């Protein structure tokens, strides 16, 4: 099939469309596609890139989806795409089907296109990418890499990316390898010139400079967590590699090497240990915190499963610890490179017996940074583990967020930590004694005093003075004190954020974490169509009183979450003692990030039919 010689007739679209790239995993395409997204960001246009990659190392299909939205809608839109850039023969059939009617299919026409891939309702844009690359570069590896850069240059002409923005990305990317700058810019220019030669005019999908990104950055959630741990005072990280959390520890190491080096000796003021497994990692974290360091680990669902008994020990022995769980699709190995919010219950009730763990739910990289730093204060204030639940979508993709800000006057909150002087001025020290009525006892760090404050930390029952006991009444008294501490906890946790759109309080929507952007877009578009609904974004567990108040105030409540079994709804029902039928679930669990289409379609269908059905599941394939 020959390429089109002029663009098809189509209504112009400016700064509001989706571009999707189809590549081969391991071909170096991720860097080129990221360059594409970053250049649009530098043009001041809100952009939301998502890398959809397989769990194998090399050879399988991989996709990179970029949503461009002048309105600043950063959630996954779902549905079909306007422009598909397909350079992977393995996935071309699926790629062609992904294009919306009237959309564009960009491909390498060095080789003829299979007639089975031709649709009469979309437009085909062909350029001889392989031929151009082979003529310009002789090194086989460079040919593979620069082929990706060439198609980015072609897109610069076709949809209006400012070439200066691409050049600035290349200069920044290779500033430590300046020899790579000229050939990358050459490859961009080759693609640009070829597209301009073949096509008289650009496509009607166009980018125009905006100013919506002023004061914002493009950042991965995992990197933000690593930086937040440094600012939060962490000096020890013990971890075991697991997708998608590995880059949290790598981010911490990167930033610690900048900010935790002793200026006089040049030695590290931090320690990173790659443990032999997740059990060892959490054990080291608990030991380091018991000794007075601020320590954390990062893992995903399988790791949380393995850490259960140690998390119970930290809860019962009342040892601070921070765990960052970057959730992925399960059960078992599941889909390691797909996203979900499916570790809620296993984290909230981690370990056997009567345990409850503090949870935090960030929705942006900025919140990853801030809540990670806060988690260390919360853990020491409450003397308990704090588990932050992010997910693969937030952790491994770049998201637009406000600039990170830190108050240099801020000091760490070590909680009820007594010094040697404190111990000298008090009577008998009771490690598990509730002095203030808030359920939180006083603690010491090992070695604080040569005589006073010494006690055994154990996972077995003890009295208020840490003396071993099997007396039922003493065990019960301790467990009841832990309940008092649990009731105290919300005052140290971030409050939920409510957005009011409906004075009648007819419909309310509860959501958390990365469901935020899709929910916001869905509710704003519903409001524009005359179906206003309020929403409440929950940032922490145990729940604040405002959560129950929000539920009781509204006639109908929807709960948005990305798992099959409505885990967050179950948590609301269990902890707030409300009837399950008072909550209607909006569920999504196919491994892709939830989209506004899913949220809107479920809410709209319930509002139209006034159905009393308690749960509806949806995914993009059904839309």
C-alpha positions as CSV (number, residue, x, y, z in Angstrom):
1,X,0.0,0.0,0.0
2,X,1.4,3.4,-0.9
3,X,1.5,6.2,1.6
4,X,-1.0,9.0,1.5
5,X,0.3,12.1,-0.3
6,X,-1.9,14.6,1.6
7,X,-3.5,14.5,5.0
8,X,-7.1,13.2,5.2
9,X,-10.0,15.5,5.7
10,X,-10.7,15.7,9.5
11,X,-11.8,18.3,11.9
12,X,-8.7,19.8,13.6
13,X,-7.9,18.7,17.1
14,X,-5.5,20.7,19.3
15,X,-3.9,19.4,22.4
16,X,-6.5,16.7,23.1
17,X,-5.7,13.3,21.7
18,X,-3.9,10.0,22.5
19,X,-0.8,8.7,20.8
20,X,0.2,5.1,21.3
21,X,3.5,3.5,20.4
22,X,3.9,-0.2,19.6
23,X,7.5,-1.5,19.9
24,X,9.6,-4.5,20.7
25,X,10.7,-4.9,24.3
26,X,14.4,-4.3,24.7
27,X,14.8,-2.3,21.4
28,X,15.6,1.0,23.2
29,X,12.2,2.5,22.3
30,X,11.4,3.6,25.8
31,X,14.0,6.4,25.7
32,X,12.7,7.7,22.4
33,X,9.0,7.5,23.5
34,X,9.9,9.3,26.7
35,X,11.6,12.0,24.7
36,X,8.4,12.4,22.8
37,X,6.4,12.9,26.0
38,X,8.9,15.2,27.7
39,X,9.1,17.5,24.6
40,X,5.3,17.9,24.8
41,X,5.6,18.7,28.5
42,X,8.2,21.3,27.8
43,X,5.8,22.9,25.4
44,X,3.6,23.6,28.4
45,X,0.9,21.0,27.4
46,X,-0.4,18.6,30.0
47,X,0.7,15.1,29.1
48,X,0.3,11.7,30.7
49,X,2.7,8.9,29.5
50,X,2.3,5.2,30.4
51,X,4.7,2.4,29.7
52,X,2.9,-0.9,29.1
53,X,5.6,-3.5,29.1
54,X,5.8,-7.3,29.4
55,X,7.4,-9.1,32.2
56,X,10.0,-10.8,30.0
57,X,13.4,-9.1,29.4
58,X,13.4,-8.8,25.6
59,X,11.5,-9.6,22.4
60,X,7.8,-9.4,23.4
61,X,5.5,-6.5,22.3
62,X,5.5,-3.4,24.5
63,X,3.4,-0.2,24.3
64,X,3.8,3.4,25.4
65,X,0.6,5.4,25.6
66,X,0.7,9.2,25.8
67,X,-2.5,11.1,26.6
68,X,-2.4,14.8,25.7
69,X,-5.0,16.9,27.4
70,X,-5.2,20.7,27.5
71,X,-7.8,20.4,30.2
72,X,-5.2,18.6,32.4
73,X,-7.0,15.3,32.6
74,X,-4.1,13.0,33.4
75,X,-5.9,9.7,34.0
76,X,-5.9,7.0,31.3
77,X,-8.7,7.9,28.9
78,X,-9.4,4.3,27.8
79,X,-11.0,3.3,24.6
80,X,-9.3,3.8,21.2
81,X,-6.5,6.0,20.2
82,X,-6.2,8.8,17.5
83,X,-2.6,8.1,16.4
84,X,-1.0,4.6,16.6
85,X,2.7,4.5,15.9
86,X,3.3,0.8,15.1
87,X,6.8,-0.5,14.4
88,X,6.3,-4.1,15.7
89,X,5.0,-6.6,13.2
90,X,4.0,-9.0,16.1
91,X,1.3,-6.7,17.4
92,X,0.2,-4.9,14.2
93,X,-3.2,-6.6,14.1
94,X,-4.1,-5.4,17.6
95,X,-2.5,-2.0,16.9
96,X,-4.7,-1.5,13.8
97,X,-7.8,-2.4,15.8
98,X,-6.8,0.2,18.5
99,X,-7.2,3.1,16.2
100,X,-10.5,5.0,16.4
101,X,-12.5,5.5,13.2
102,X,-11.0,8.4,11.3
103,X,-7.7,8.0,13.2
104,X,-4.2,7.4,11.9
105,X,-1.9,4.4,11.7
106,X,1.7,5.3,11.4
107,X,4.0,2.4,10.2
108,X,7.3,1.6,8.6
109,X,6.6,1.1,4.9
110,X,10.0,-0.2,4.0
111,X,8.1,-3.5,3.7
112,X,4.6,-3.8,2.3
113,X,1.7,-3.8,4.7
114,X,-0.4,-7.0,4.9
115,X,-3.7,-6.4,3.2
116,X,-5.4,-8.1,6.2
117,X,-4.4,-5.1,8.3
118,X,-6.2,-2.5,6.1
119,X,-9.3,-0.9,7.4
120,X,-11.3,1.5,5.3
121,X,-12.3,3.8,8.2
122,X,-8.7,4.8,9.3
123,X,-5.8,6.6,7.5
124,X,-2.4,5.0,7.0
125,X,0.8,7.1,7.3
126,X,3.8,5.2,5.9
127,X,7.5,6.2,6.1
128,X,10.5,4.0,5.2
129,X,12.0,4.1,8.7
130,X,14.3,1.0,8.3
131,X,15.5,2.2,4.9
132,X,16.3,5.7,6.2
133,X,18.1,4.3,9.3
134,X,20.2,1.8,7.3
135,X,21.3,4.5,4.8
136,X,22.3,6.9,7.6
137,X,23.9,4.5,10.2
138,X,26.1,1.5,9.6
139,X,26.3,0.1,13.2
140,X,23.5,-2.5,13.7
141,X,22.9,-1.5,17.3
142,X,22.7,2.2,16.3
143,X,20.4,1.3,13.5
144,X,18.0,-0.2,16.0
145,X,18.2,2.7,18.4
146,X,18.1,5.6,15.9
147,X,15.1,4.1,14.1
148,X,13.1,5.1,17.2
149,X,14.5,8.6,17.2
150,X,13.7,9.0,13.5
151,X,10.0,8.3,14.0
152,X,10.0,10.9,16.8
153,X,11.4,13.4,14.4
154,X,8.7,12.5,11.9
155,X,6.0,13.0,14.5
156,X,7.5,16.5,15.2
157,X,6.5,17.5,11.7
158,X,3.2,15.6,11.5
159,X,1.7,16.8,14.8
160,X,3.6,20.0,15.6
161,X,6.2,19.2,18.2
162,X,8.6,22.1,18.5
163,X,12.0,20.9,17.3
164,X,13.7,23.1,19.8
165,X,12.0,21.2,22.6
166,X,13.3,17.9,21.3
167,X,16.8,19.3,21.0
168,X,16.7,20.4,24.6
169,X,15.7,16.9,25.7
170,X,18.6,15.4,23.8
171,X,21.0,17.9,25.2
172,X,19.8,17.2,28.8
173,X,19.8,13.5,28.3
174,X,23.3,13.2,26.9
175,X,25.0,16.0,28.7
176,X,27.4,13.5,30.2
177,X,28.0,11.8,26.9
178,X,28.2,14.8,24.5
179,X,29.3,12.7,21.6
180,X,25.8,11.2,21.4
181,X,24.1,14.6,21.0
182,X,24.9,15.2,17.3
183,X,23.8,11.8,16.0
184,X,20.5,11.9,17.9
185,X,19.7,15.4,16.6
186,X,20.7,14.1,13.1
187,X,18.2,11.2,13.5
188,X,15.5,13.6,14.6
189,X,16.2,15.8,11.6
190,X,16.1,12.9,9.2
191,X,12.7,11.9,10.4
192,X,11.4,15.4,10.3
193,X,12.7,16.1,6.7
194,X,11.3,12.8,5.4
195,X,7.8,13.4,6.7
196,X,7.8,16.9,5.3
197,X,9.0,15.6,1.9
198,X,6.3,12.9,1.7
199,X,3.3,14.8,3.2
200,X,2.4,18.3,2.0
201,X,0.7,19.2,5.3
202,X,0.8,18.1,8.9
203,X,-2.0,16.1,10.4
204,X,-5.1,17.7,11.9
205,X,-4.0,16.4,15.3
206,X,-1.9,19.3,16.4
207,X,0.1,20.5,19.4
208,X,0.2,24.2,20.2
209,X,2.3,25.7,23.0
210,X,0.5,26.3,26.2
211,X,1.4,27.3,29.8
212,X,-0.5,24.7,31.8
213,X,2.8,23.2,33.2
214,X,4.1,26.2,34.9
215,X,5.4,25.3,38.4
216,X,5.1,21.6,37.6
217,X,7.5,18.7,37.1
218,X,7.3,15.3,35.4
219,X,8.3,12.6,37.9
220,X,8.0,8.9,38.7
221,X,6.3,7.9,41.9
222,X,9.1,5.5,42.9
223,X,11.8,8.2,42.5
224,X,9.6,10.5,44.6
225,X,9.4,7.9,47.3
226,X,13.1,7.4,47.4
227,X,13.7,11.1,47.7
228,X,11.0,11.4,50.4
229,X,12.8,8.7,52.4
230,X,16.0,10.8,52.3
231,X,14.2,13.9,53.4
232,X,12.2,11.9,56.0
233,X,15.5,11.0,57.8
234,X,15.9,7.4,56.6
235,X,19.4,6.1,56.9
236,X,18.8,2.4,56.3
237,X,17.1,0.6,53.4
238,X,16.9,-3.2,53.3
239,X,15.2,-4.6,50.3
240,X,14.9,-7.5,47.9
241,X,14.4,-6.8,44.2
242,X,10.8,-7.2,42.9
243,X,8.9,-5.5,40.1
244,X,7.6,-2.8,40.4
245,X,9.2,-1.6,43.6
246,X,12.9,-2.0,42.8
247,X,13.4,1.6,41.7
248,X,12.3,2.9,45.1
249,X,15.5,1.5,46.7
250,X,17.5,2.6,43.6
251,X,16.0,6.1,43.9
252,X,16.9,6.2,47.6
253,X,20.5,5.2,46.9
254,X,20.8,7.7,44.1
255,X,19.6,10.6,46.3
256,X,21.4,9.4,49.5
257,X,24.7,9.5,47.5
258,X,24.0,13.2,47.0
259,X,22.7,14.2,50.4
260,X,24.0,11.6,52.9
261,X,27.7,11.8,52.4
262,X,29.8,13.1,55.4
263,X,31.5,16.2,54.0
264,X,34.5,15.7,56.2
265,X,35.2,12.0,55.8
266,X,33.5,11.4,52.5
267,X,31.9,8.3,54.0
268,X,28.3,7.3,53.6
269,X,25.9,8.3,56.3
270,X,23.5,5.6,55.1
271,X,23.3,1.9,54.6
272,X,21.6,-0.1,51.8
273,X,21.4,-3.8,52.1
274,X,20.1,-6.1,49.3
275,X,18.8,-8.9,51.4
276,X,18.5,-12.6,50.4
277,X,14.7,-12.4,50.5
278,X,11.8,-10.2,51.7
279,X,11.7,-11.8,55.2
280,X,15.3,-10.8,55.8
281,X,14.6,-7.3,54.5
282,X,11.8,-6.6,56.8
283,X,13.7,-8.2,59.7
284,X,16.6,-5.9,59.1
285,X,14.3,-2.9,58.9
286,X,12.7,-3.8,62.3
287,X,16.1,-4.3,63.9
288,X,17.4,-1.0,62.6
289,X,14.4,0.9,63.8
290,X,14.6,-0.8,67.2
291,X,18.2,0.5,67.4
292,X,17.1,4.0,66.7
293,X,17.6,4.4,63.0
294,X,14.9,5.4,60.5
295,X,14.7,2.4,58.2
296,X,12.4,1.2,55.5
297,X,11.9,-1.4,52.8
298,X,10.0,-1.5,49.5
299,X,8.3,-4.4,47.9
300,X,5.1,-5.6,46.1
301,X,2.3,-7.9,46.9
302,X,4.3,-11.2,47.1
303,X,6.7,-9.5,49.4
304,X,4.0,-8.3,51.7
305,X,2.7,-11.9,51.9
306,X,6.1,-13.1,53.0
307,X,6.5,-10.3,55.6
308,X,3.3,-11.0,57.5
309,X,4.8,-12.5,60.7
310,X,7.4,-9.9,61.0
311,X,4.8,-7.1,60.5
312,X,2.8,-8.7,63.4
313,X,6.0,-8.7,65.5
314,X,6.5,-5.0,64.9
315,X,2.8,-4.2,65.6
316,X,2.8,-6.2,68.9
317,X,6.3,-5.2,70.0
318,X,5.5,-1.6,69.0
319,X,8.5,-1.0,66.8
320,X,8.4,1.7,64.1
321,X,8.9,0.6,60.5
322,X,8.0,1.9,57.1
323,X,7.1,-0.3,54.2
324,X,6.4,1.0,50.6
325,X,4.2,-1.5,48.7
326,X,4.1,-0.8,45.0
327,X,1.1,-2.9,44.1
328,X,0.9,-5.1,41.0
329,X,-1.6,-7.5,39.6
330,X,-2.0,-10.8,41.5
331,X,-2.6,-13.3,43.0
332,X,0.6,-15.3,43.0
333,X,3.0,-14.0,40.3
334,X,0.0,-12.6,38.4
335,X,1.0,-10.0,35.9
336,X,4.1,-8.4,37.5
337,X,4.2,-5.5,35.0
338,X,0.5,-4.5,35.3
339,X,-1.1,-2.4,37.9
340,X,-3.8,-2.9,40.6
341,X,-5.0,-1.8,44.0
342,X,-5.3,-5.3,45.4
343,X,-3.1,-5.4,48.6
344,X,-5.5,-3.4,50.7
345,X,-6.8,-6.1,53.0
346,X,-3.6,-8.1,53.3
347,X,-1.8,-4.8,54.3
348,X,-4.5,-3.5,56.6
349,X,-4.7,-6.7,58.6
350,X,-1.1,-7.9,58.0
351,X,-0.1,-10.9,60.2
352,X,-2.2,-13.3,62.2
353,X,-4.2,-12.5,65.3
354,X,-5.8,-9.1,66.0
355,X,-3.5,-6.8,64.1
356,X,-4.2,-3.6,62.2
357,X,-1.7,-1.7,60.2
358,X,-1.6,2.0,59.4
359,X,-2.0,2.6,55.6
360,X,-1.3,5.7,53.4
361,X,-2.7,6.2,49.9
362,X,-0.7,8.7,47.7
363,X,-2.2,9.7,44.4
364,X,0.7,11.7,42.8
365,X,4.5,11.8,42.9
366,X,4.3,14.8,45.1
367,X,2.2,12.9,47.6
368,X,4.7,10.0,47.3
369,X,7.4,12.4,48.3
370,X,5.5,14.0,51.1
371,X,3.8,11.0,52.6
372,X,7.0,8.9,52.5
373,X,8.7,11.6,54.6
374,X,5.6,11.8,56.9
375,X,5.5,8.0,57.3
376,X,8.7,8.0,59.4
377,X,7.2,10.6,61.8
378,X,3.9,8.7,62.0
379,X,5.7,5.3,62.6
380,X,7.7,6.8,65.5
381,X,4.8,8.8,66.8
382,X,2.6,5.7,66.9
383,X,5.4,3.1,67.4
384,X,4.0,0.8,64.7
385,X,4.6,-0.1,61.1
386,X,3.3,2.3,58.4
387,X,2.5,0.8,55.0
388,X,2.3,3.1,52.0
389,X,0.2,1.7,49.2
390,X,1.2,3.0,45.8
391,X,1.0,0.9,42.6
392,X,2.8,0.2,39.3
393,X,1.0,3.0,37.4
394,X,2.1,5.6,39.9
395,X,5.4,4.1,40.7
396,X,6.9,3.4,37.3
397,X,5.3,6.0,35.1
398,X,6.1,9.7,34.9
399,X,3.3,11.9,36.1
400,X,2.8,15.7,36.1
401,X,2.7,17.1,39.7
402,X,3.4,20.3,41.5
403,X,7.0,21.2,42.3
404,X,8.3,19.4,45.4
405,X,8.7,21.8,48.4
406,X,10.4,21.1,51.7
407,X,10.4,23.2,54.9
408,X,14.0,23.4,56.0
409,X,12.8,24.4,59.5
410,X,11.0,21.1,59.9
411,X,12.3,18.7,62.6
412,X,11.7,15.0,62.9
413,X,9.0,13.8,65.2
414,X,10.5,11.0,67.2
415,X,7.4,10.6,69.3
416,X,7.6,9.5,73.0
417,X,11.3,8.7,73.0
418,X,12.9,9.2,76.4
419,X,16.5,10.1,77.0
420,X,18.9,9.0,79.7
421,X,18.1,12.1,81.6
422,X,14.4,11.4,81.4
423,X,15.0,7.9,82.8
424,X,16.9,9.3,85.7
425,X,14.0,11.6,86.6
426,X,11.3,9.0,86.5
427,X,10.4,6.0,88.6
428,X,10.2,2.5,87.2
429,X,10.1,2.6,83.4
430,X,7.1,0.8,81.9
431,X,7.8,0.1,78.3
432,X,4.2,-0.8,77.6
433,X,2.6,1.4,80.2
434,X,-0.1,3.9,79.0
435,X,0.8,7.0,81.0
436,X,-1.2,9.6,79.0
437,X,-4.4,7.7,78.1
438,X,-3.7,7.8,74.3
439,X,-2.6,4.1,74.2
440,X,1.0,5.2,73.2
441,X,3.6,4.2,75.7
442,X,7.1,5.7,76.1
443,X,10.1,4.0,74.5
444,X,13.9,4.1,74.6
445,X,16.5,3.3,72.1
446,X,18.9,0.4,73.0
447,X,21.9,1.7,75.0
448,X,20.3,4.9,76.1
449,X,21.0,4.3,79.8
450,X,23.5,1.9,81.4
451,X,20.9,0.7,84.0
452,X,17.4,2.0,83.5
453,X,15.1,1.5,80.5
454,X,16.4,-2.0,79.7
455,X,13.8,-4.5,78.6
456,X,13.3,-7.5,76.4
457,X,11.4,-6.9,73.1
458,X,9.6,-10.0,72.3
459,X,6.7,-11.3,70.2
460,X,5.2,-13.2,73.2
461,X,2.8,-11.8,75.8
462,X,4.1,-9.4,78.4
463,X,2.9,-7.0,81.0
464,X,3.3,-3.2,81.1
465,X,6.9,-3.5,82.2
466,X,7.8,-5.9,79.4
467,X,7.9,-8.8,81.8
468,X,6.9,-12.1,80.2
469,X,3.4,-13.3,81.2
470,X,0.8,-15.8,80.1
471,X,-1.9,-14.3,82.4
472,X,-5.0,-13.8,80.2
473,X,-6.0,-10.6,81.9
474,X,-2.6,-9.0,81.3
475,X,-2.6,-10.0,77.7
476,X,-6.1,-8.6,77.3
477,X,-5.2,-5.4,79.0
478,X,-2.3,-4.9,76.5
479,X,-4.6,-5.7,73.5
480,X,-7.1,-3.2,74.7
481,X,-4.4,-0.5,75.0
482,X,-3.4,-1.2,71.4
483,X,-7.1,-0.5,70.5
484,X,-6.9,2.9,72.3
485,X,-3.7,3.7,70.3
486,X,-5.5,2.7,67.1
487,X,-8.3,5.2,68.0
488,X,-5.6,7.9,68.6
489,X,-3.9,7.3,65.3
490,X,-6.1,9.3,63.0
491,X,-5.0,12.6,64.6
492,X,-1.5,12.0,63.2
493,X,-2.7,10.9,59.7
494,X,-3.6,13.1,56.7
495,X,-7.3,13.9,56.4
496,X,-9.5,13.0,53.4
497,X,-10.0,15.6,50.7
498,X,-13.6,16.4,49.8
499,X,-14.8,18.1,46.6
500,X,-18.3,19.5,46.7
501,X,-20.3,19.8,43.5
502,X,-23.8,18.9,44.6
503,X,-25.6,20.8,47.4
504,X,-28.3,18.2,47.5
505,X,-25.8,15.5,48.6
506,X,-27.6,13.0,46.3
507,X,-24.5,11.1,45.1
508,X,-21.1,10.7,46.7
509,X,-18.0,8.9,45.4
510,X,-15.2,7.6,47.6
511,X,-11.9,6.8,46.0
512,X,-8.1,6.6,46.9
513,X,-4.7,6.5,45.3
514,X,-4.4,6.4,41.5
515,X,-8.1,6.2,40.9
516,X,-8.1,10.0,41.6
517,X,-7.5,11.3,38.1
518,X,-10.0,9.1,36.4
519,X,-12.6,9.8,39.1
520,X,-12.1,13.5,38.9
521,X,-12.5,13.6,35.1
522,X,-15.6,11.4,35.2
523,X,-17.3,13.5,37.8
524,X,-16.4,16.8,36.1
525,X,-17.9,15.6,32.8
526,X,-20.9,14.2,34.6
527,X,-21.4,17.5,36.3
528,X,-21.2,19.3,33.0
529,X,-24.0,17.0,31.7
530,X,-26.2,17.7,34.7
531,X,-25.3,14.8,37.0
532,X,-23.3,16.4,39.8
533,X,-21.7,14.3,42.4
534,X,-19.4,15.0,45.4
535,X,-16.3,13.0,46.0
536,X,-14.1,12.1,48.9
537,X,-10.5,11.0,48.4
538,X,-9.2,9.0,51.3
539,X,-5.5,9.3,52.2
540,X,-5.1,7.1,55.2
541,X,-6.4,4.2,57.3
542,X,-7.6,4.1,60.1
543,X,-10.3,6.3,58.7
544,X,-11.1,9.7,60.0
545,X,-14.6,10.5,61.2
546,X,-15.1,12.6,58.0
547,X,-15.4,9.3,56.0
548,X,-18.4,8.0,57.9
549,X,-19.9,11.5,57.9
550,X,-19.6,11.7,54.1
551,X,-21.3,8.3,53.7
552,X,-24.1,9.2,56.0
553,X,-24.7,12.5,54.4
554,X,-25.3,11.2,50.9
555,X,-28.2,9.3,49.5
556,X,-26.0,7.0,47.3
557,X,-22.4,6.2,47.6
558,X,-20.0,4.7,45.0
559,X,-16.6,3.3,45.9
560,X,-14.0,3.3,43.1
561,X,-11.2,0.8,43.3
562,X,-8.9,-1.3,41.1
563,X,-9.4,-4.9,42.3
564,X,-12.0,-7.7,41.8
565,X,-13.2,-8.2,45.3
566,X,-14.1,-4.7,46.4
567,X,-11.4,-4.7,49.1
568,X,-11.7,-1.1,50.0
569,X,-15.4,-1.4,50.3
570,X,-14.9,-4.3,52.6
571,X,-12.6,-2.2,54.8
572,X,-15.2,0.6,55.0
573,X,-17.9,-2.0,55.9
574,X,-15.8,-3.7,58.5
575,X,-14.3,-0.6,60.2
576,X,-17.3,1.8,60.0
577,X,-19.9,-0.9,60.7
578,X,-22.1,0.1,57.8
579,X,-24.4,-2.1,55.7
580,X,-22.7,-3.4,52.5
581,X,-25.7,-2.5,50.4
582,X,-25.2,1.1,51.3
583,X,-22.1,1.2,49.0
584,X,-22.0,0.5,45.3
585,X,-18.7,-0.6,43.8
586,X,-17.0,0.6,40.7
587,X,-14.4,-2.1,40.0
588,X,-11.6,-2.4,37.5
589,X,-9.0,-5.1,37.4
590,X,-7.7,-6.0,34.0
591,X,-4.2,-4.7,34.8
592,X,-4.5,-1.4,33.0
593,X,-5.0,1.8,35.0
594,X,-8.7,2.7,35.5
595,X,-10.1,5.2,33.1
596,X,-12.7,7.9,33.3
597,X,-14.9,6.0,30.9
598,X,-15.1,3.1,33.4
599,X,-16.0,5.3,36.3
600,X,-18.5,7.4,34.4
601,X,-20.3,4.4,32.7
602,X,-20.9,2.6,36.0
603,X,-22.1,5.7,37.9
604,X,-24.3,6.8,34.9
605,X,-25.9,3.4,34.5
606,X,-26.8,3.2,38.2
607,X,-28.2,6.7,38.1
608,X,-30.3,6.1,35.0
609,X,-31.7,2.7,36.2
610,X,-31.8,3.5,40.0
611,X,-30.5,0.0,40.4
612,X,-30.0,-1.4,43.9
613,X,-27.4,-3.8,42.6
614,X,-24.5,-3.6,45.1
615,X,-21.6,-4.2,42.7
616,X,-20.7,-3.6,39.1
617,X,-17.4,-4.4,37.4
618,X,-16.2,-2.9,34.2
619,X,-13.1,-2.7,32.1
620,X,-12.1,-0.7,29.0
621,X,-12.7,-3.7,26.8
622,X,-16.4,-3.5,27.7
623,X,-16.6,0.2,26.8
